[in-house]
């Protein structure tokens, strides 16, 4: 039993074998040399009480929570149902068949709280088999790379990578390294990397630009289908939303067969502000944390308040057979979902939406394409799916995020679950 909880070094150095059991004998542990017994008991205690976390420090400072240490609910877990459409099987972007998501979470020392999140439309060579896509700007205070070619040609040819603001150029370079190294791309001389960002500088040493080539490669290579980690992970490790800990969130909607049976999935990186509203309930006001609160309390109404600044990246996937023009229309509707959460889309917020379809793939050498797309009248239910999934994904990013302490001992508290549930009940949003 205990062997599975101990660091691998104990087994490799022969201190203990894998069949060891603390229960074999009341005195079995004391048959080891005293120093071995002390080390084993110490490791056992740290594993059970403290938990083991993968980081360069091996132990994080108090106040920094990471996935695995806390179990926090998603929207559906607290009985919150957003909109009218059914969700996909997992209620994640990976409900769109073929889509995978990978994270690299970077936590080092007292001040590095950042990461990378990669969304792959499919697991093949995206340069050789591109997907139709569009990128829409809600507010352009951001550093997204790759949008002009995407919107000119209507296609994406790399994984979509999310990261920290000042790490965008490095990340784009590493993404090009990855693409150029794929079999079949030996003669490629032009790659259009798509990299988006939010500013995690409050919690993270953003000037250090701590993203490495290995971090980007790991996020892409470890991308998987199935459940998606949410909250303070990957590109959401150091983000803040509505004054609470933001992060990565995801959700999906599955249209009934009569409406096409298509799936729409959304993943968000939340780092913005405003007046938090959850399904119409004024949660931010009730909790006493919202944009312009301090200014409204002053006689001078011109008091500066930058708490609504930040950014949000919205990634939309669908299996509906749509083209770039229709994907642009879908991306535009995502901002309706953003608005429902109370976002102020402030001057300093970079708000971007990236949409792609897994259908109608584009072969790099095709001279003539024969594609089928749905009619415009069939788009409205898909628009509704985008709005609902975006709204819920944002809530999930807040609900799943954990309290984080980072640069200069800044601490951003997680959205308080019990208080939030009480408010939602008060306004009749959950039972």
Secondary structure, 3 states (H helix, E strand, C coil): CHHHHCCHHHHHCCCCCCCCCCCCCCCHHHHCCHHHHHHHHHHHHHHHHHCCCCCCCCCCCCCCCCECCECCCCHHHHCCCCCCCCCCCCCCHHHCCCCEEEEEEEEECCCEEEEEEEEECCCCCCCCEEEEEEEEEEEECCCCECHHHHHHHCEECCCEEEEEHHHHHHHHHHHHHHHHCCCCCCCCCCCCCEEEEECCCCCCCHHHCCCCHHHHHHHHHCCECCCCCCECCHHHCCCEECCEECCEEEEEEECCHHHCCCEEEEEEEEECCECCCECCECHHHHHCCCCCHHHHCCCCCCCCCCCCCEEEEEEEEECCCCCHHHHHHHHHHHHHHHHHCCECCCCCEEEEEEEEECCCCEECCCCCCCCCCCCHHHHHHHHHHHHHHHHHHHHHHHHHCCCEECHHHCEECCCCHHHHHHHHHHCCCCC
